[in-house]
Amino acid sequence: MTWGKSVKLNYDLDSVLVWARKCQLATKGEVVPDSLGVNQMCWEESAPDDFFTYLNNVFPLLDQFSQRHIRKGPRYCNIWEYQPGSELVPHIDDKMEIYSTNLIVPIIGRFTTNIIEPDNHNNVIDSITYGPGECFLLNASKHWHKGKPVDEYRLAVMFYIKKEFDLDSYFDEVV
């Protein structure tokens, strides 16, 4: 059963880290809702053009994010920060009407994502650990999942893959 995939990147993330840190300093981040975990912050941003273009050549990314008559973009993404002790709480992404899945690009720190049994969140079925130099896709609308930083601090950029991207076929091809 394929539920997630870590993919190696051929992109120097140093400039992405500098960009992310400047974004964090320039605007106040938003506290992530408790339904996803505690001790996390998020910034809505426009990714650097060359980084977005590189990723978009690998996966079809949403350039504009539209929800409830709000349009955000171009090159829409989120910078996601986990402080020490943060965890992604057990959940399933059931409201993914405008995108297929998230594309997570870690720039600091490794992270382990687990798929779990819906009725027993302590029962881990499988895990994938990934970090800088990789990106991660998760079939988040079909599998209950949770996660935890391996390192004390985690900083990642999250993109949204277009709805027409056939995630199931992609996973079938790369297995």
Summary of the structure (lengths in Angstrom):
residues: 175
radius of gyration: 15.3
end to end distance: 9.2
largest distance: 42.7
contacts: 523
relative contact order: 0.25
helix: 19%
strand: 45%
